[in-house]
Amino acid sequence: MFLRSKSAIARLQIGLMIIVIILAAVAGYFGYLALTPGPAPLPGEFELSDLVISPTSAMEGEDVTISVNVTNVGEAAVTGDITLRLDGDVETSETVTVEAEETETVTFTVTKGPGEYEVDVHGLTDTFTVTMAIKNADTFIYASIGEPETVDPAWVYDSASIGIIYNVYEPLIRFDGEHTDKFVPWLATEVPSVENGLISPDGLTYTFPIRTGVKFHNGETLTPADVEYTFERALVFDRSGGPCWMLYEPLLDRHGSRHGDPSVIWDDLVNGTLIDNAIESNATHVWFNLARKYPPFVSILAQGCGPYIVNKKFVAEHGGWPGTWNNWTLYNNPTLSPLDDPDNVMSGTGPYKFKRWEHGVEYELERFDDYWQGPATLKRFIYKKIDEWSTRKLLFTKGDVDYIYVPRAHMMELEGETGLLVLKDLADLACTGAFYNQKIDPTSPYIGSGEFDADDNGIPDGVPPDFFSDIDVRKAFSHCFNWTEYIEDVWFGEATQIPSPIVEGLPYRNPEQEMYHFNLTKAEEYFKLAWGGELWTTGFELTILFNIGNVQRETAAKMFKANVESINDKFSVRIMGVEWPVYLKELVAMKLSLYVIGWGADYPDPHNFAHPFMHSAGDFAGFSGYNNTLVDKLLYDGMNTTDPTERQAIYYQLESIYYEDNPNLVLYQPVARRYFRSWVKGYVYNPIWPDEAYVYELSKAY
């Protein structure tokens, strides 16, 4: 039996009541929770990640896909737009719905033109590029100013003509790649040296073994007789203003085939024996018999006068010298080459053969499949004559041409352009000068009335043909050129003022030689002295000339005009552009007055610059009426010694005379650039080669 006291029962009742109250409270709380709604779920929200572009480098016409992962980090489904921006502009957008805590991938597909594009998808950024598809894949196209003067290797003495000739014809040896002091055999199988016995111990005989199995484009096979004929024809031809002085000096110890004024053929050359004996051949070799030691002779055969070998039969069939000595004088100094008139014709051994020439528009070369080194990669080479920069630029940026001439005044227009290969800071063995013609042909159209006089309104309208024979006139003009402004504004600093035609990069150049500077006060002093004061009182009108399309030379002419005219309101200067082939012919005819033109190295020796600028028969000085017998003697002596100390003393003296006599004025030595489409492969720069590329080495690919 179990017994409880009243007090115990009371305590138990109180405890039970407390429990009931607690349980009721708990039940009420949970009942409240059941009856009260909870917080709303978080709204849907996009979070983007994993931007992927494929490919990052596409070809023109190829699709580019741009994808991004879109995650809903909220607790409810959401719909929204995902926007693609390219270069800051809206390209397209996609509407997407993503469930809570799910991820969807949004993909865009775009097809864009060539260029680099910045991608932005709601703050996720990256880039892709589109490369232009290669156009005209089997053809190399070059667009430049002017056109060749000739296709005849015996006539050629300008860079535009060399450009076509050295893709069709070939020399015995070539410069080795970018080197100007190393050579590789070409139509000869060895480069002569004393060590291999092909240069005689006395330095007067150079022998070349001739390659066999080489075909001309007309089907004839190359023989040593063709090589002998090529160089003898150059000596026979010896056209006025041509390059044959570079052969006459070493082989016959004179400047050319003619002398005197008017010029006549040297008596001892008339029967042809001396020329015939200078170059000889047998069944396997050709050798040159020099009249005196001539250090740069091998260099001349690599790029200078007449090194491009012709086929005797082909030339004779087209009216050229037949190789006979009883009538050779009939073929001396022609007014036109038979290979240019009535039609342009070519037949070399090179990798390309001549196809067509539409004068004033373009010429075309086609691959020679029987070339002795194997067919070229590219089937065609087309040169386009486009003098207008804007047209050249448009064709280039569209990829319709592979290589162009870019005037420095316009080079900044191509900065940042995609798809280009720009070669910069190329050392150049070249310079450009202003030439003062002291014996202008009286029939020249560039000297007005031909005397100091004025029209009915008192306006000067001419200068005498010997206007520049007064040294004060030359010095006055030389102080009117602002080199600092010109080099900075026109060349963007990529050119140098040099004191003489002996350019940087050649030996025996005096770095301390004094030179002219822009000084209009000095110019005025000289103008007042010129022609006994008549020039200052009467005034003059003169035309300064440049070749059409050459912006740098045109700008130089304009600078002369502005500064000369600022000194005296009676001074009037006109400027005029002339087509390149006409320019060269008028230079030789001495019709040009003050003209701006450039000179590039035939071979890397100071003689090759001092001679044309200073010798009385030089290609510039001779056709500008400059004659200094001491200069002629020094130039002869400079090539008659191999002693470096003696040569340096001679060329230092020549530079000093150049400053004092001021026969012409070197304006600048440029730093070269080359502009290609980036798909052009294989180009090698050599400062002696012409601007036109050697197309055999080129291909087009990415």
QUISULQUI-V961637 format. One record per residue. N is the residue number from 0. D_LAST is the distance of its C-alpha to the last C-alpha in whole Angstrom. Layout:
BEGIN
n=N d_last=D_LAST
n=N d_last=D_LAST
END
This chain:
BEGIN
n=0 d_last=111
n=1 d_last=108
n=2 d_last=110
n=3 d_last=108
n=4 d_last=110
n=5 d_last=109
n=6 d_last=107
n=7 d_last=105
n=8 d_last=105
n=9 d_last=104
n=10 d_last=101
n=11 d_last=100
n=12 d_last=100
n=13 d_last=98
n=14 d_last=95
n=15 d_last=95
n=16 d_last=95
n=17 d_last=92
n=18 d_last=90
n=19 d_last=90
n=20 d_last=89
n=21 d_last=86
n=22 d_last=85
n=23 d_last=86
n=24 d_last=84
n=25 d_last=81
n=26 d_last=81
n=27 d_last=81
n=28 d_last=78
n=29 d_last=76
n=30 d_last=78
n=31 d_last=76
n=32 d_last=73
n=33 d_last=73
n=34 d_last=74
n=35 d_last=72
n=36 d_last=68
n=37 d_last=65
n=38 d_last=62
n=39 d_last=59
n=40 d_last=56
n=41 d_last=53
n=42 d_last=51
n=43 d_last=47
n=44 d_last=45
n=45 d_last=41
n=46 d_last=39
n=47 d_last=35
n=48 d_last=33
n=49 d_last=30
n=50 d_last=27
n=51 d_last=24
n=52 d_last=21
n=53 d_last=18
n=54 d_last=15
n=55 d_last=15
n=56 d_last=12
n=57 d_last=11
n=58 d_last=10
n=59 d_last=12
n=60 d_last=15
n=61 d_last=15
n=62 d_last=18
n=63 d_last=18
n=64 d_last=22
n=65 d_last=24
n=66 d_last=27
n=67 d_last=30
n=68 d_last=33
n=69 d_last=36
n=70 d_last=39
n=71 d_last=43
n=72 d_last=45
n=73 d_last=48
n=74 d_last=51
n=75 d_last=50
n=76 d_last=48
n=77 d_last=46
n=78 d_last=44
n=79 d_last=41
n=80 d_last=38
n=81 d_last=35
n=82 d_last=33
n=83 d_last=29
n=84 d_last=28
n=85 d_last=25
n=86 d_last=25
n=87 d_last=29
n=88 d_last=30
n=89 d_last=31
n=90 d_last=28
n=91 d_last=30
n=92 d_last=33
n=93 d_last=34
n=94 d_last=38
n=95 d_last=39
n=96 d_last=42
n=97 d_last=42
n=98 d_last=46
n=99 d_last=47
n=100 d_last=45
n=101 d_last=43
n=102 d_last=39
n=103 d_last=37
n=104 d_last=33
n=105 d_last=32
n=106 d_last=28
n=107 d_last=27
n=108 d_last=24
n=109 d_last=22
n=110 d_last=20
n=111 d_last=18
n=112 d_last=17
n=113 d_last=14
n=114 d_last=15
n=115 d_last=17
n=116 d_last=20
n=117 d_last=23
n=118 d_last=24
n=119 d_last=28
n=120 d_last=30
n=121 d_last=34
n=122 d_last=33
n=123 d_last=30
n=124 d_last=27
n=125 d_last=23
n=126 d_last=20
n=127 d_last=17
n=128 d_last=14
n=129 d_last=12
n=130 d_last=9
n=131 d_last=10
n=132 d_last=9
n=133 d_last=9
n=134 d_last=12
n=135 d_last=14
n=136 d_last=11
n=137 d_last=14
n=138 d_last=15
n=139 d_last=15
n=140 d_last=17
n=141 d_last=19
n=142 d_last=22
n=143 d_last=24
n=144 d_last=28
n=145 d_last=31
n=146 d_last=30
n=147 d_last=32
n=148 d_last=35
n=149 d_last=35
n=150 d_last=34
n=151 d_last=36
n=152 d_last=36
n=153 d_last=39
n=154 d_last=39
n=155 d_last=36
n=156 d_last=36
n=157 d_last=34
n=158 d_last=30
n=159 d_last=29
n=160 d_last=31
n=161 d_last=29
n=162 d_last=26
n=163 d_last=27
n=164 d_last=29
n=165 d_last=27
n=166 d_last=24
n=167 d_last=27
n=168 d_last=30
n=169 d_last=30
n=170 d_last=32
n=171 d_last=34
n=172 d_last=32
n=173 d_last=29
n=174 d_last=28
n=175 d_last=26
n=176 d_last=23
n=177 d_last=23
n=178 d_last=27
n=179 d_last=30
n=180 d_last=33
n=181 d_last=31
n=182 d_last=31
n=183 d_last=29
n=184 d_last=31
n=185 d_last=30
n=186 d_last=33
n=187 d_last=35
n=188 d_last=35
n=189 d_last=36
n=190 d_last=36
n=191 d_last=40
n=192 d_last=41
n=193 d_last=45
n=194 d_last=44
n=195 d_last=43
n=196 d_last=46
n=197 d_last=44
n=198 d_last=45
n=199 d_last=49
n=200 d_last=51
n=201 d_last=52
n=202 d_last=49
n=203 d_last=50
n=204 d_last=48
n=205 d_last=44
n=206 d_last=43
n=207 d_last=40
n=208 d_last=40
n=209 d_last=38
n=210 d_last=35
n=211 d_last=37
n=212 d_last=35
n=213 d_last=33
n=214 d_last=33
n=215 d_last=33
n=216 d_last=32
n=217 d_last=36
n=218 d_last=36
n=219 d_last=38
n=220 d_last=38
n=221 d_last=37
n=222 d_last=41
n=223 d_last=42
n=224 d_last=44
n=225 d_last=41
n=226 d_last=40
n=227 d_last=44
n=228 d_last=44
n=229 d_last=41
n=230 d_last=42
n=231 d_last=46
n=232 d_last=45
n=233 d_last=43
n=234 d_last=46
n=235 d_last=48
n=236 d_last=46
n=237 d_last=46
n=238 d_last=46
n=239 d_last=47
n=240 d_last=44
n=241 d_last=42
n=242 d_last=41
n=243 d_last=43
n=244 d_last=45
n=245 d_last=43
n=246 d_last=44
n=247 d_last=48
n=248 d_last=48
n=249 d_last=47
n=250 d_last=49
n=251 d_last=52
n=252 d_last=52
n=253 d_last=52
n=254 d_last=50
n=255 d_last=50
n=256 d_last=52
n=257 d_last=54
n=258 d_last=56
n=259 d_last=59
n=260 d_last=59
n=261 d_last=59
n=262 d_last=57
n=263 d_last=58
n=264 d_last=57
n=265 d_last=58
n=266 d_last=61
n=267 d_last=60
n=268 d_last=57
n=269 d_last=59
n=270 d_last=59
n=271 d_last=56
n=272 d_last=57
n=273 d_last=55
n=274 d_last=52
n=275 d_last=52
n=276 d_last=53
n=277 d_last=50
n=278 d_last=47
n=279 d_last=48
n=280 d_last=47
n=281 d_last=48
n=282 d_last=46
n=283 d_last=44
n=284 d_last=43
n=285 d_last=44
n=286 d_last=45
n=287 d_last=46
n=288 d_last=49
n=289 d_last=49
n=290 d_last=52
n=291 d_last=51
n=292 d_last=49
n=293 d_last=46
n=294 d_last=44
n=295 d_last=40
n=296 d_last=41
n=297 d_last=38
n=298 d_last=36
n=299 d_last=37
n=300 d_last=36
n=301 d_last=32
n=302 d_last=32
n=303 d_last=35
n=304 d_last=38
n=305 d_last=38
n=306 d_last=35
n=307 d_last=33
n=308 d_last=35
n=309 d_last=37
n=310 d_last=39
n=311 d_last=42
n=312 d_last=43
n=313 d_last=41
n=314 d_last=42
n=315 d_last=45
n=316 d_last=45
n=317 d_last=44
n=318 d_last=47
n=319 d_last=45
n=320 d_last=48
n=321 d_last=49
n=322 d_last=49
n=323 d_last=53
n=324 d_last=55
n=325 d_last=58
n=326 d_last=56
n=327 d_last=53
n=328 d_last=55
n=329 d_last=54
n=330 d_last=50
n=331 d_last=50
n=332 d_last=49
n=333 d_last=48
n=334 d_last=47
n=335 d_last=44
n=336 d_last=42
n=337 d_last=43
n=338 d_last=39
n=339 d_last=39
n=340 d_last=42
n=341 d_last=43
n=342 d_last=39
n=343 d_last=36
n=344 d_last=36
n=345 d_last=34
n=346 d_last=34
n=347 d_last=32
n=348 d_last=30
n=349 d_last=27
n=350 d_last=24
n=351 d_last=24
n=352 d_last=27
n=353 d_last=29
n=354 d_last=29
n=355 d_last=30
n=356 d_last=31
n=357 d_last=32
n=358 d_last=34
n=359 d_last=33
n=360 d_last=30
n=361 d_last=27
n=362 d_last=27
n=363 d_last=25
n=364 d_last=24
n=365 d_last=23
n=366 d_last=22
n=367 d_last=25
n=368 d_last=25
n=369 d_last=28
n=370 d_last=26
n=371 d_last=28
n=372 d_last=25
n=373 d_last=23
n=374 d_last=21
n=375 d_last=18
n=376 d_last=15
n=377 d_last=15
n=378 d_last=18
n=379 d_last=19
n=380 d_last=20
n=381 d_last=21
n=382 d_last=23
n=383 d_last=24
n=384 d_last=27
n=385 d_last=27
n=386 d_last=30
n=387 d_last=29
n=388 d_last=27
n=389 d_last=27
n=390 d_last=26
n=391 d_last=23
n=392 d_last=22
n=393 d_last=22
n=394 d_last=20
n=395 d_last=17
n=396 d_last=17
n=397 d_last=17
n=398 d_last=14
n=399 d_last=16
n=400 d_last=16
n=401 d_last=13
n=402 d_last=16
n=403 d_last=19
n=404 d_last=22
n=405 d_last=23
n=406 d_last=27
n=407 d_last=28
n=408 d_last=30
n=409 d_last=27
n=410 d_last=24
n=411 d_last=25
n=412 d_last=24
n=413 d_last=20
n=414 d_last=21
n=415 d_last=19
n=416 d_last=17
n=417 d_last=14
n=418 d_last=10
n=419 d_last=12
n=420 d_last=12
n=421 d_last=16
n=422 d_last=17
n=423 d_last=21
n=424 d_last=24
n=425 d_last=24
n=426 d_last=27
n=427 d_last=29
n=428 d_last=32
n=429 d_last=33
n=430 d_last=35
n=431 d_last=37
n=432 d_last=40
n=433 d_last=43
n=434 d_last=45
n=435 d_last=49
n=436 d_last=50
n=437 d_last=54
n=438 d_last=55
n=439 d_last=54
n=440 d_last=54
n=441 d_last=57
n=442 d_last=56
n=443 d_last=53
n=444 d_last=52
n=445 d_last=51
n=446 d_last=54
n=447 d_last=56
n=448 d_last=60
n=449 d_last=59
n=450 d_last=62
n=451 d_last=63
n=452 d_last=64
n=453 d_last=64
n=454 d_last=64
n=455 d_last=67
n=456 d_last=66
n=457 d_last=66
n=458 d_last=62
n=459 d_last=61
n=460 d_last=59
n=461 d_last=58
n=462 d_last=58
n=463 d_last=59
n=464 d_last=57
n=465 d_last=58
n=466 d_last=57
n=467 d_last=55
n=468 d_last=57
n=469 d_last=59
n=470 d_last=57
n=471 d_last=58
n=472 d_last=56
n=473 d_last=53
n=474 d_last=54
n=475 d_last=54
n=476 d_last=51
n=477 d_last=49
n=478 d_last=50
n=479 d_last=49
n=480 d_last=45
n=481 d_last=44
n=482 d_last=42
n=483 d_last=41
n=484 d_last=41
n=485 d_last=38
n=486 d_last=36
n=487 d_last=36
n=488 d_last=35
n=489 d_last=33
n=490 d_last=31
n=491 d_last=31
n=492 d_last=33
n=493 d_last=30
n=494 d_last=33
n=495 d_last=36
n=496 d_last=39
n=497 d_last=41
n=498 d_last=44
n=499 d_last=44
n=500 d_last=41
n=501 d_last=41
n=502 d_last=37
n=503 d_last=36
n=504 d_last=35
n=505 d_last=37
n=506 d_last=41
n=507 d_last=44
n=508 d_last=43
n=509 d_last=46
n=510 d_last=44
n=511 d_last=48
n=512 d_last=48
n=513 d_last=50
n=514 d_last=48
n=515 d_last=49
n=516 d_last=48
n=517 d_last=48
n=518 d_last=52
n=519 d_last=54
n=520 d_last=57
n=521 d_last=57
n=522 d_last=55
n=523 d_last=58
n=524 d_last=61
n=525 d_last=59
n=526 d_last=59
n=527 d_last=63
n=528 d_last=64
n=529 d_last=62
n=530 d_last=64
n=531 d_last=67
n=532 d_last=66
n=533 d_last=66
n=534 d_last=62
n=535 d_last=63
n=536 d_last=66
n=537 d_last=65
n=538 d_last=61
n=539 d_last=58
n=540 d_last=55
n=541 d_last=52
n=542 d_last=49
n=543 d_last=46
n=544 d_last=43
n=545 d_last=39
n=546 d_last=36
n=547 d_last=35
n=548 d_last=32
n=549 d_last=32
n=550 d_last=33
n=551 d_last=33
n=552 d_last=36
n=553 d_last=38
n=554 d_last=38
n=555 d_last=40
n=556 d_last=42
n=557 d_last=43
n=558 d_last=44
n=559 d_last=46
n=560 d_last=48
n=561 d_last=48
n=562 d_last=50
n=563 d_last=52
n=564 d_last=53
n=565 d_last=54
n=566 d_last=56
n=567 d_last=59
n=568 d_last=59
n=569 d_last=60
n=570 d_last=57
n=571 d_last=54
n=572 d_last=51
n=573 d_last=49
n=574 d_last=45
n=575 d_last=43
n=576 d_last=40
n=577 d_last=40
n=578 d_last=37
n=579 d_last=36
n=580 d_last=37
n=581 d_last=41
n=582 d_last=40
n=583 d_last=40
n=584 d_last=43
n=585 d_last=45
n=586 d_last=45
n=587 d_last=46
n=588 d_last=49
n=589 d_last=50
n=590 d_last=50
n=591 d_last=47
n=592 d_last=49
n=593 d_last=47
n=594 d_last=43
n=595 d_last=40
n=596 d_last=38
n=597 d_last=35
n=598 d_last=35
n=599 d_last=33
n=600 d_last=34
n=601 d_last=34
n=602 d_last=35
n=603 d_last=35
n=604 d_last=39
n=605 d_last=41
n=606 d_last=43
n=607 d_last=40
n=608 d_last=40
n=609 d_last=44
n=610 d_last=45
n=611 d_last=43
n=612 d_last=45
n=613 d_last=48
n=614 d_last=49
n=615 d_last=52
n=616 d_last=50
n=617 d_last=46
n=618 d_last=44
n=619 d_last=44
n=620 d_last=48
n=621 d_last=49
n=622 d_last=48
n=623 d_last=50
n=624 d_last=53
n=625 d_last=53
n=626 d_last=55
n=627 d_last=56
n=628 d_last=58
n=629 d_last=57
n=630 d_last=54
n=631 d_last=53
n=632 d_last=55
n=633 d_last=53
n=634 d_last=50
n=635 d_last=52
n=636 d_last=53
n=637 d_last=49
n=638 d_last=48
n=639 d_last=51
n=640 d_last=51
n=641 d_last=48
n=642 d_last=50
n=643 d_last=48
n=644 d_last=51
n=645 d_last=52
n=646 d_last=49
n=647 d_last=48
n=648 d_last=52
n=649 d_last=51
n=650 d_last=48
n=651 d_last=50
n=652 d_last=53
n=653 d_last=50
n=654 d_last=49
n=655 d_last=52
n=656 d_last=53
n=657 d_last=50
n=658 d_last=51
n=659 d_last=55
n=660 d_last=54
n=661 d_last=51
n=662 d_last=50
n=663 d_last=47
n=664 d_last=45
n=665 d_last=42
n=666 d_last=40
n=667 d_last=37
n=668 d_last=34
n=669 d_last=31
n=670 d_last=28
n=671 d_last=25
n=672 d_last=22
n=673 d_last=19
n=674 d_last=17
n=675 d_last=13
n=676 d_last=10
n=677 d_last=8
n=678 d_last=5
n=679 d_last=8
n=680 d_last=8
n=681 d_last=12
n=682 d_last=14
n=683 d_last=18
n=684 d_last=20
n=685 d_last=24
n=686 d_last=27
n=687 d_last=28
n=688 d_last=26
n=689 d_last=26
n=690 d_last=23
n=691 d_last=22
n=692 d_last=19
n=693 d_last=20
n=694 d_last=17
n=695 d_last=18
n=696 d_last=16
n=697 d_last=13
n=698 d_last=10
n=699 d_last=7
n=700 d_last=4
n=701 d_last=0
END
